[in-house]
Each structure stands twice: as structure tokens, then as C-alpha cells.
Amino acid sequence: MKFILEDIKIEHQKVKSGADFPSYIQAIKKLGVSHYIAYVADGNTEYFDTDHQSVQTGSKYHNITASENINLENFKLRLKLHQKGGTDYMTFCNDCADNGVEGWKMDLNTMTCTYFSKNNDEVLIEQIPG
């Protein structure tokens, strides 16, 4: 394992809003993170290195149940608001759940973020600003 969870937590504490996200991605990429998967249900995030070894944060809050129905247009509006710094992380997680998004996978090699539903279907793929 090239990185430890404490290093990632230190970088994550610097993120005050979605607007700080690109610099966070660059920082954890330098630590050796190749991709990570964040789960809306309880906030658990699993970070992977290039050898596919991983560490998990564990549950961060009480369970949120994602809707069975995907509302892509509303999700895109809420996502843009979050990316501009208009909502905090908890609000964004609730917005994800309300709109049928179960979580997201950040690929730091392709610099893409794939939001997925309960069925693991891709809901939206975005390029990470870098």
C-alpha cells in the first residue's frame, strides 16, 4: 500500500466545498490513489492503489436510502450547484440519494467520475477538472 488513510483524511479536511475538489483529487493522486468508490448509503469510501489494494473509511453517518427512480436532470442541477460550492457534502449525499444515485467511482487515471445507481448502472460520467 502506497498511502495510508490518515494521509487522505488530511487532504480531505482541506475541502470546504465542491469548488475545492480538483485540488483534492490532484493531492490524493500524488499519494498513490488510482481510484476510489464512495457509497452514499453510509459515506463509506474505498480507496485503491495501482496494485488494487485498498483501505476503507467505514461508515461516516446513518444510512441514507437511495431512490429506486433516477432523476438525471434534477441530479445534474444539484451536482452543478455542489460543484460551484453551493452545498455541503451531506446535502450533496442526500441529493444523490433523492435522485437515485447510490455512489460514484473516481478514476484518477482517466480523470473521470462515474455516478451509479443501486443496480450499479452508470447514471452519469463526468470529466474531472484537473
N, C-alpha and C positions, 0 to 999 in steps of 0.2 A: 504494500500500500504506500503510495507516494505522498499522501496527505492524511491529516487527521481531522476529525470532526471539529475540534477546537479552532483550527485554522479557518475553516469555513464559517464557523459561527462569528469569529472576529470580523470577517469580511461582511457577513450578512448584517451585523449590527450597524454598519455604515449606511445601509439602505434605509432611507427615510420615506421614499415613495417610489412608484414605478419609474419615475424620471431618473432615479439613481441606478436603475437596473443594469444598463450596459456596462458601467464601470465594475459592478459586482461580477458580472459574467467574465470579464477580462481577468479580474483578480483570481477567481477560483480556477479559471483555465490555467493560469500560471502555476497554481498549486498542484496541477496534475489531474483535475477532474475532466473526464472525457464526456460524460453526460450525467444527467440526473432525472429522476422521476419524482414529481410532487403529487401527493394524493390529497384532494380536497376533503375527503371524509373526516380525517383526523389531523391533517397537517404533517403527517409523516413524509419525509423526503429521503430518498435513497440516492447516494452519490456513488458513481462508478469511476474507476481509473481505467487506463488503457488495457490493463490485464483482466478487466471485468470483475475485479474485486470491488466490494462495496461496503459502505457504512451507512447506517440509517439513523435519523434523528429520533425516531419514535414519535408517538402521538404528542401533538402540541396543544390540542384543545378538544372539547367534547365533540362527539360525532355530528357531522352535518350530512344529511342525505341528499344526494344529487337527484334532481328530477329525472324521470324517465323520458321526458319530452325535451328535445333540443330546440332552443330558440336562438338560432345562429345570429339573426340580425340584431336582436337585443344584446346578445353576448358581445358582439363586435362593438357596439356602442359603449357598453360598460368597460370593455377591455381598453378601448381608446382613452376613456376617462381615467382609468387607473394608470395607464402608461404616461399620461400627462401630469401625474401626481395628484389627481382629483379624489382618490380613495385610498384608504389604508389597506394593508394586506388582508385583514379579517373581512372587511367589506368585499374585497375582490373575491375571496374564497366563497363567501355567501352568494355573490353574483354568479360565480361559476356554477354552484350547485343549483341555484334557481333556474339557470338556463341550460341544464343538462350536461354540464362539463364535470367529469369525475376527477380530472387532473391534467397534468401536462408533462411532456418529456422535452427536456432541453438538451439538444445535441451540440456540444461545443466545438465539434469538428466541422460540421456543415453549417453551424451557426443558425440553426432552425429551432423553433419551438412548435411542438405538435400538441394541441389540446385534444383530449379524447373523452369519449362518453363511457357510461357504465359497461357497455358491450365491448369496450376497447376500440371502438370505431373512431377514425380520425374525424374531428369536428372542424378543425381549422389548423393550417400550418402557416407560420409567420417567419420571416427572416428576422434574426436578432440584430438590432443595430450595433455596429461594432466600432 
